[in-house]
């Protein structure tokens, strides 16, 4: 595996990197019903896109393309749990509805309501695609006080980086697969994957993984053994995010 200088010098991450988000979107698109797929394509066309993967990173891209909208939505990419019990308590963990759980619920409702303007629903679709991906990244549902691992410094091959970036990009990029190749690989595995549930339950799952599954290394040095142990967990979360995003879209955009 090779960690590029560009990765190490990039600004703090907000979720899966582009690869992870596009994989989730491709996995979801492959599991849409014909009705939901048709409506997704109509909404995407309003944004000049053809596939869910085309809008999967839009909510992060706002940082550069629309700083005002990004400032209003940047707290919607994650949820900070109040304690290590990983039990979601909205008054403590999502004040004023500013967290990924509430964001998914809000934009899903906008998307499902066909009385809303098409452009508003198309924007909601882009947000939903992104935030469902985010909430399945374990470090986006943390109870620690280190900005989801952004402030937890580690070393990889002699270079400094942070734990969030390891999960955000480094482990997935180490496969050297494109989003199309990665999604096909994960779909081909074919084994049962836990789906269903609510955004709050998805966040609680991520928090427990963050707490229990060795996400935080025993030392500040990330080695191949760490990646070999944790990459399957990251890939499971990608598959769950894809399946659950598809279920959400099939529900919201299915037959009236």
N, C-alpha and C positions, 0 to 999 in steps of 0.2 A: 504494500500500500504506500501511496505517496501523498503527503499532505502538502498542498501548494502554499507558497508564500502568500498568494492572494487570499486564500482562506484565512490564514492567520492574521492578516492585516485588515480584514473586513470588519465593519461595525458590528455591534452586538446583534445577535440573531433574534428573530421573533417567533420562530416555529420551525417546522421542517424547512430545509432549504428548498430551492426550486425542484430538485429531483424528487424529494419526498412528496411534496404537494402534487406534482404532476402524476406520480405513481398512484396516489390515492384517487385522483380524478379519473385516471384511466381505468382503475379497478372498478370504480363506481359506474362509469359509463358502460362497461361491459355487462353490468347487471341490471340495467334499466329495462323496464317494460316498454313495449312499442309506444304506448300512449305517452309515458313520461319522456321517452327519447324524443318524440316528435315535438313536444312542448319545449323541452330543453333546447332543441335546435332552433326553434323560433325565437326564444329569448336570447340565445347566444348571438344570433344573427343581428340583433339590435346593437350588439357591442362589437360587431365586426369579427366575431369568433365562430369557429365551427365545432370545437370540442371543449369539454369541460376543462381539459388540461390547459387550454388557451387562456383561461381566466383564473387558474388555480393560484397564481402568485400575485394577482392584482392587488389584494389587500395589503401585501407587503410593499409592492411597487409604489403605492401611494406616498411612501416616505419621500420619493423623489418627484413623482408626477403631480401630486396634489397634497402638499404638506398640511394644508388646513384640514382637509378631510382625514388625513392620517392622524393629526393631533386629536381629532374628535373620536377616533376609533382605536387608537393604539392600545388602550386598556382592555379591548375586547378579544385580544389574542390569547389570553391566559386566565387562570383563576388561582388566586392565592388562598390556600386553605389556612384556617386559623390555628390548627394544631395537627399533630401527627396522627390523630385518629382518622383523618381522611374522610370525615363525614361532612358533606356539603351543608353549610348553614348560610343561606343567602344574606341575612342581615350582617354577618361578619365577613363572609367570603365574596360577596357580590353587591356591595353597596351601590345604590343608585342604578342597579342593573348593569354595572360596568365590569363584565367578565365574559369569558367565552361561553359559559353555560347560558346566560341570559341572551347573549348575542345570537346564538343558534336558534333559541326559541323565538326571538323577535323577528329575525329575518326569514325564518321558516314560515311564520305566520303571514308575513308580507308576501312571500312567494306563493303561498297557497291561495291567497285571496285574489281571484280573477277580476274583482272589481277595481283593484289597484291599477294605476297606469303601467303599461308594459315595460317602460324604461325603469320604473321603480322596482318591478318584479325582477327584471334582468340584473339590476344591481344587487338585489337581495340574493339572487342565485349565486353570484360571484362571491359574496360574503359567506354564504352557507358552505360552499365548496371549501373555502379556505379555513373557516373556523372549525368545521368538523375535523379537518386534518390537524389543526393546531391542538385541539383538546385531547387527541390521542398521542401526542408527544409527551412522554412522562414528565419532562421538565417544565411543561406548561401548566401543570397542576401540582405545585410544590407547596410545602408548608415551611420551608426554610426561608431565611432572609438573605438570599444571595442572588436575587433577580433571576430565578430559574436556572441557576448554574452559570450565568454570565459572569458573576463575580467569583466563581470557584476556579481558581487558576490551576492548570495542569500542564504537563509537558508531554509532547509527542515527538519522538525521534529528535530529541534535543532542542525542540522549539517550544516556546510558550504559547498556549492557547487557553481556552476555557472549556468547561465541561459541556456547556450548552452547545457549543460549536461541534464538539465531538458527536453529539447526538443529532444535531441539526443537519450536518453535512458529511463530516469526516467518515463515519462508519458506512453510510450509504454510498458515498462516492468511492469508497475503497473497492466496491464490487466492479467498478468500471463498466457498468451497464447504463444504457440510455433509459429514459422513462418507459419507452415502448418495450424494450427488452426486459426490464425489471418487472413491469406489470404482467407481461406474458409468463415470466418465470413464476411469479407468485400465484397467478391464476392456475397454472399447470399443476401446482402442488395438490390442489383438489381436496385436501383434507378439511374436515369440518372446522369452521371458525365461528366463535361466539359473536352473534349479532344481536339486534334488538336493544332494548334498554332506552334510557333517557340520557340527554346530555349531562345531567348531574351525575348519573351512574357512570358514564364514560370518564368524567373527570375524576371521580373517586377511584376508578380502576387505575388511571394514570398515577394518581397520588400514591396508591399502594405499591405500584411498581417502583416508583421513585424511592419509596421508603424501604422496600423489602428485597428487591431483585438485584442488588449490587450495582445500581446505577452510579452511586457515589463510590469511587474506587477506594481500596484500602490504603493506597499511597497516591501521591500526586503525579505519578508516572503512569501514563496510559500505554499499555503494551498490546501485542497481538493477542495474548490470552484474554484480555479484557474485551477486545473487539469480537473475538470468536464466541465469547460467552453472551455478550449483550446484543450483537447484531440480530440473532434470531428473535429476540424480544422486540426490537425495533421493527422487524419485518412483520411480526404478528400484529403489531399495532397498525401498520400500514394496511394490512389485509382487513382488520376489523374496521378501520376508518372507511375503507372503500365499500365494504358490505353495508355498513350503517348509513353512509351517505346515500347509497343506492336505495335503501329502504325508505329513507326520509323523502327522497325525490319521488320515488314511486308512490308514496302516500300523498304528498302534496300536489303532484302533477298528474295523478292517475285519473281515472274516469270520474266524472262528477257524480 
